[in-house]
Structure formats: structure tokens, C-alpha cells
Amino acid sequence: MWPFRKKPVSPPPEDVVRGDDRAHFSTVLDCWEFEVDGTEFTLSGRTFDPQAFAWARAALAEMTGLAAEIDQHVLQPLDGWPCEVASRRLLSIGLDDYANAGRIDLAYVGDDSWGDFGVNVILADGKVVEAYGGD
């Protein structure tokens, strides 16, 4: 008998639905994905905390008040990078550290001129606390 066995694959968790909100577990990304007001959010872990829907709404409100500052922090890592900065768009918002640290991770990408490059902006305590670019 061959000494290696294939590990059994656990089925993905059931979707979580609260009112009009629905979270789906992505087996490709190994995280929860959901949308609030047309914006995509992610949350890691096999267990979904339904409070994440409220966290997402709070994150959107915080982002609205910081929109100009967030945009400046998105542009800084792109300075000198040969890409079309006008094509920047918010890909998703990570809430992995929201429950314990109030941190919101904004992931920005662009068109093909960006290649694999992306910019992350981290919010906490009502301000931008970090921004970095990388591929």
C-alpha cells in the first residue's frame, strides 16, 4: 500500500445570510466574500462572524470621511511606476483585523499597465496608518 493518503476535503461552510446580506466562502481564496453597497469585502477563517456585515458598513463610513487622504496614499507608492494611475480601483476590503484591532485593509489594483502591482492602505482609529505597494 502506498504510504501517502489524500486528505479528505471538507465541504465549504454554508452561506451566511442576514436580511439582504449574504456571505459566501470561497474555496479558491480560502476566505469569506461578501458585498455591502456594491463594495467587496473579505474575511479569513472557516467561521463567519455575522457582525462583519456591520463592520463593513462602518468601514465604508470611515472610508468616506478619509477619501481624499486615502487617494493620496494610493498614489504615493505609484510615483515613478510606469502605470496608468487613473485606472486605479478598489479591489476589496479586508476585515481580518477589524474585530480585535479596528484595522481595515483596502486593496487597490489597476489596469494591465499595473501588471501584478497593487497598493494596500490600512485604516485604524479613523486615520490612515500605513500604505504600501508591491506585487
Secondary structure, DSSP 8 states (H G I E B T S, - for coil): --S------------EEETTEEEEEETTTTEEEEEETTEEEEEESSS--TTHHHHHHHHHHHHHHTHHHHHHHHHGGGTT-SS-GGG-EEEEEE-TTHHHH--EEEEEE-SGGGTT-EEEEEEETTEEEEEEEE-
